[in-house]
Amino acid sequence: MENKFITIKKAAEILGVSSLTLRNWDRSGKFKALRHPINNYRVYKFEDVEKLIAGMKTADYSNTGKRVKKLDIKHE
């Protein structure tokens, strides 16, 4: 199967975070981006985004009534 790459904007939309958050995750090593060979833009493999979604857990903070997504980071 051929790898499908998506832009940082599309990845942010799918994950429900901002593009800036993805840039910060890339810089800190939490979720590394690949680089387009011609224009050097950040791109992501669609399957990597799907794996990240599977690793997200929804937490319920009952004292605030808010539900938030929590990212489980496993550093290699």
VOLUM-793619 format. One line per 5 residues: number of its first residue (from 1); their letters; for each residue x, y, z of N, C-alpha, C. Coordinates in nm, 3 decimals. Example, Ala and Ser with C-alpha at 12.3 -4.5 7.8 and 13.67 -1.06 7.14 Angstrom:
BEGIN
1 = as = 1.319/-0.569/0.780/1.230/-0.450/0.780/1.320/-0.330/0.780; 1.285/-0.225/0.708/1.367/-0.106/0.714/1.290/0.003/0.787;
% end
This chain:
BEGIN
1 = menkf = 0.084/-0.118/0.000/0.000/0.000/0.000/0.088/0.124/0.000; 0.049/0.221/-0.078/0.125/0.344/-0.089/0.094/0.435/0.030; 0.197/0.502/0.082/0.178/0.595/0.193/0.098/0.716/0.147; 0.002/0.757/0.227/-0.074/0.877/0.199/-0.027/0.985/0.295; 0.016/1.096/0.242/0.066/1.205/0.324/-0.038/1.316/0.329;
6 = itikk = -0.049/1.381/0.445/-0.141/1.492/0.460/-0.067/1.614/0.514; -0.124/1.730/0.490/-0.062/1.855/0.533/-0.080/1.874/0.683; -0.005/1.968/0.737/-0.016/1.998/0.880/-0.155/2.052/0.911; -0.212/2.128/0.819/-0.346/2.183/0.840/-0.450/2.072/0.851; -0.442/1.975/0.760/-0.537/1.864/0.760/-0.516/1.776/0.884;
11 = aaeil = -0.392/1.750/0.922/-0.362/1.669/1.041/-0.417/1.738/1.166; -0.400/1.869/1.174/-0.451/1.944/1.289/-0.603/1.936/1.295; -0.667/1.946/1.181/-0.813/1.936/1.174/-0.861/1.799/1.221; -0.795/1.694/1.175/-0.833/1.557/1.213/-0.813/1.534/1.362; -0.702/1.585/1.417/-0.669/1.563/1.557/-0.742/1.657/1.653;
16 = gvssl = -0.799/1.763/1.599/-0.869/1.858/1.684/-0.777/1.948/1.763; -0.659/1.976/1.706/-0.563/2.067/1.768/-0.525/2.172/1.665; -0.448/2.271/1.705/-0.406/2.374/1.611/-0.277/2.332/1.539; -0.250/2.398/1.430/-0.125/2.374/1.357/-0.005/2.408/1.444; -0.020/2.511/1.526/0.088/2.551/1.617/0.118/2.439/1.716;
21 = tlrnw = 0.013/2.373/1.765/0.033/2.260/1.856/0.114/2.151/1.788; 0.083/2.120/1.664/0.159/2.018/1.591/0.303/2.060/1.571; 0.326/2.188/1.544/0.464/2.237/1.530/0.540/2.221/1.662; 0.473/2.251/1.773/0.535/2.236/1.905/0.565/2.089/1.934; 0.471/2.001/1.900/0.493/1.858/1.920/0.610/1.809/1.836;
26 = drsgk = 0.623/1.862/1.715/0.735/1.825/1.628/0.867/1.870/1.690; 0.871/1.994/1.735/0.994/2.050/1.795/1.035/1.974/1.921; 0.935/1.935/2.002/0.967/1.868/2.129/0.985/1.717/2.112; 0.953/1.664/1.995/0.971/1.521/1.969/0.851/1.436/2.006; 0.740/1.497/2.047/0.621/1.420/2.085/0.554/1.355/1.965;
31 = fkalr = 0.550/1.427/1.852/0.489/1.374/1.729/0.563/1.437/1.612; 0.665/1.366/1.566/0.754/1.419/1.463/0.687/1.421/1.325; 0.712/1.529/1.255/0.663/1.544/1.118/0.772/1.501/1.021; 0.729/1.465/0.904/0.822/1.441/0.793/0.830/1.572/0.715; 0.926/1.583/0.626/0.940/1.704/0.546/0.923/1.672/0.398;
36 = hpinn = 0.849/1.758/0.331/0.831/1.744/0.187/0.966/1.771/0.122; 1.009/1.685/0.029/1.144/1.699/-0.027/1.166/1.824/-0.112; 1.061/1.882/-0.166/1.078/1.999/-0.252/1.065/2.130/-0.176; 0.958/2.143/-0.097/0.932/2.271/-0.031/0.961/2.271/0.119; 0.999/2.156/0.174/1.036/2.141/0.315/0.920/2.165/0.412;
41 = yrvyk = 0.797/2.164/0.363/0.680/2.178/0.452/0.666/2.053/0.536; 0.605/2.068/0.653/0.575/1.952/0.737/0.460/1.873/0.674; 0.475/1.742/0.670/0.369/1.652/0.626/0.366/1.534/0.722; 0.253/1.467/0.725/0.233/1.353/0.814/0.178/1.236/0.736; 0.220/1.115/0.774/0.160/0.996/0.717/0.021/0.983/0.780;
46 = fedve = -0.078/0.955/0.697/-0.214/0.941/0.748/-0.221/0.830/0.852; -0.148/0.721/0.830/-0.151/0.609/0.925/-0.091/0.649/1.060; 0.008/0.740/1.061/0.065/0.787/1.187/-0.036/0.871/1.265; -0.114/0.951/1.192/-0.219/1.031/1.255/-0.325/0.938/1.316; -0.360/0.833/1.243/-0.457/0.737/1.295/-0.406/0.669/1.421;
51 = kliag = -0.278/0.634/1.423/-0.218/0.572/1.542/-0.221/0.669/1.661; -0.196/0.796/1.634/-0.199/0.896/1.739/-0.340/0.909/1.797; -0.440/0.907/1.711/-0.579/0.914/1.756/-0.610/0.795/1.846; -0.564/0.678/1.807/-0.588/0.558/1.888/-0.522/0.570/2.025; -0.413/0.646/2.034/-0.342/0.664/2.160/-0.400/0.773/2.248;
56 = mktad = -0.493/0.852/2.193/-0.556/0.957/2.272/-0.667/0.898/2.357; -0.675/0.946/2.478/-0.779/0.902/2.569/-0.859/1.023/2.610; -0.989/1.006/2.621/-1.073/1.114/2.668/-1.084/1.105/2.819; -1.048/1.212/2.885/-1.053/1.216/3.031/-1.170/1.304/3.074; -1.236/1.264/3.179/-1.347/1.341/3.233/-1.303/1.399/3.366;
61 = ysntg = -1.293/1.529/3.371/-1.258/1.597/3.495/-1.388/1.640/3.560; -1.442/1.554/3.646/-1.576/1.574/3.701/-1.590/1.702/3.782; -1.483/1.749/3.841/-1.494/1.871/3.921/-1.512/1.995/3.832; -1.474/1.987/3.704/-1.492/2.100/3.612/-1.602/2.074/3.512; -1.639/1.949/3.494/-1.742/1.916/3.396/-1.692/1.917/3.252;
66 = krvkk = -1.563/1.930/3.234/-1.505/1.936/3.099/-1.449/1.800/3.060; -1.464/1.768/2.933/-1.403/1.646/2.879/-1.290/1.691/2.788; -1.173/1.636/2.809/-1.057/1.673/2.729/-0.989/1.548/2.677; -0.916/1.566/2.568/-0.837/1.457/2.512/-0.698/1.462/2.574; -0.652/1.348/2.617/-0.518/1.339/2.676/-0.434/1.251/2.587;
71 = ldikh = -0.317/1.298/2.555/-0.227/1.227/2.467/-0.127/1.148/2.551; -0.125/1.017/2.530/-0.026/0.931/2.597/0.100/0.929/2.512; 0.207/0.988/2.562/0.333/0.994/2.488/0.423/0.882/2.533; 0.471/0.806/2.438/0.567/0.702/2.467/0.697/0.738/2.397; 0.793/0.785/2.473/0.922/0.823/2.414/1.004/0.698/2.387;
76 = e = 1.069/0.698/2.273/1.149/0.582/2.234/1.293/0.602/2.272;
% end
